[in-house]
């Protein structure tokens, strides 16, 4: 993995340390690389009403979009119960949010591999 992606993954691990996950005890962090080189991080934020929980990936995307960013290169995702270096794949909702803002070659960096959005969501919902 190249140095840029290693640094992005380290940012995701640091973001996971800020997770609010009192129910699942499963911490997740994400670091989103924008096309201009800026990075937005997010962590999972749980809620007693589970449907109101927000994933780390969507937190990072929503922070970036709310700041005017709309072009993205890659996202690193780190998570786990005790070891924050377990492979942590994005859920279906996060994959669909990625499909809204990213092309099929968008990189998803996990602890042990690099995938593309097309690898994890080959048939994304699209209104076109």
C-alpha positions as CSV (number, residue, x, y, z in Angstrom):
1,X,0.0,0.0,0.0
2,X,1.4,3.4,-0.9
3,X,2.2,6.0,1.7
4,X,-0.8,8.2,1.0
5,X,-3.2,5.3,1.6
6,X,-1.2,4.2,4.7
7,X,-1.7,7.7,6.1
8,X,-5.3,7.7,5.2
9,X,-5.8,4.4,7.0
10,X,-4.0,5.8,10.1
11,X,-6.5,8.7,10.0
12,X,-9.3,6.2,10.0
13,X,-7.9,4.3,13.0
14,X,-7.6,7.6,14.9
15,X,-11.2,8.5,13.9
16,X,-12.4,5.1,15.2
17,X,-11.0,5.9,18.6
18,X,-13.6,8.7,18.8
19,X,-16.5,6.3,18.1
20,X,-19.6,6.5,20.2
21,X,-20.6,2.8,20.3
22,X,-21.9,1.9,23.8
23,X,-24.4,-0.7,22.4
24,X,-22.3,-2.8,19.9
25,X,-18.9,-2.0,21.3
26,X,-17.8,-2.1,17.6
27,X,-15.8,1.1,16.8
28,X,-15.5,2.3,13.2
29,X,-13.6,5.2,11.7
30,X,-13.3,6.5,8.2
31,X,-11.0,8.9,6.4
32,X,-12.3,10.3,3.2
33,X,-9.8,11.7,0.6
34,X,-11.2,14.5,-1.5
35,X,-9.9,15.2,-5.0
36,X,-8.3,18.5,-3.8
37,X,-6.3,16.5,-1.2
38,X,-8.3,17.4,1.9
39,X,-9.4,14.7,4.3
40,X,-12.6,14.4,6.3
41,X,-12.9,11.9,9.0
42,X,-15.9,10.3,10.7
43,X,-16.7,7.7,13.3
44,X,-19.8,5.6,14.0
45,X,-22.3,7.3,16.3
46,X,-24.8,4.9,17.8
47,X,-28.2,5.7,19.3
48,X,-30.5,3.7,21.6
49,X,-33.0,3.9,18.7
50,X,-30.8,1.9,16.4
51,X,-32.3,3.3,13.2
52,X,-30.8,6.7,14.1
53,X,-27.3,5.3,14.3
54,X,-24.9,6.8,11.7
55,X,-21.9,5.0,10.2
56,X,-18.4,6.4,10.1
57,X,-18.4,6.4,6.3
58,X,-21.6,8.5,6.0
59,X,-20.4,10.8,8.8
60,X,-17.2,11.5,6.8
61,X,-19.2,12.0,3.5
62,X,-21.8,14.3,5.1
63,X,-19.1,16.4,6.8
64,X,-17.3,16.8,3.5
65,X,-20.4,17.5,1.4
66,X,-21.7,20.0,4.0
67,X,-18.4,21.9,3.5
68,X,-18.9,22.0,-0.3
69,X,-16.8,19.0,-1.3
70,X,-18.3,16.8,-4.0
71,X,-15.3,15.1,-5.7
72,X,-13.7,12.1,-3.9
73,X,-10.7,9.8,-4.5
74,X,-10.7,7.2,-1.7
75,X,-12.0,6.3,1.7
76,X,-10.1,4.3,4.4
77,X,-12.2,2.3,6.9
78,X,-10.9,0.9,10.2
79,X,-12.9,-0.9,12.8
80,X,-13.3,-3.6,15.3
81,X,-14.2,-4.5,18.9
82,X,-10.7,-4.3,20.4
83,X,-8.4,-4.4,17.5
84,X,-9.1,-1.5,15.1
85,X,-7.3,-3.3,12.3
86,X,-10.0,-5.9,11.5
87,X,-11.3,-5.7,7.9
88,X,-14.4,-3.5,8.1
89,X,-16.5,-3.4,4.9
90,X,-19.0,-0.6,4.4
91,X,-22.7,-1.5,4.9
92,X,-25.2,-1.3,2.1
93,X,-26.4,2.2,3.0
94,X,-22.8,3.5,3.0
95,X,-22.1,1.8,-0.4
96,X,-25.2,3.6,-1.9
97,X,-24.0,7.0,-0.5
98,X,-20.6,6.4,-2.1
99,X,-22.4,5.6,-5.4
100,X,-24.1,9.0,-5.2
101,X,-20.9,10.9,-5.1
102,X,-18.1,8.6,-6.5
103,X,-17.2,6.9,-9.7
104,X,-16.9,3.2,-10.0
105,X,-13.1,3.4,-9.6
106,X,-13.3,5.1,-6.2
107,X,-10.9,3.3,-3.8
108,X,-12.0,1.7,-0.6
109,X,-9.0,1.0,1.7
110,X,-9.4,-1.7,4.3
111,X,-6.8,-3.1,6.7
112,X,-5.7,-5.8,4.3
113,X,-6.8,-4.7,0.8
114,X,-7.8,-2.0,-1.6
115,X,-11.1,-2.4,-3.4
116,X,-13.1,-0.2,-5.8
117,X,-16.7,0.9,-5.4
118,X,-17.6,-1.3,-8.3
119,X,-16.1,-4.3,-6.4
120,X,-18.4,-3.8,-3.5
121,X,-21.5,-2.4,-5.3
122,X,-21.6,-3.5,-8.9
123,X,-25.3,-2.7,-9.4
124,X,-25.8,0.5,-7.6
125,X,-29.3,2.1,-7.6
126,X,-29.4,4.9,-10.2
127,X,-32.3,7.1,-11.4
128,X,-30.8,7.5,-14.9
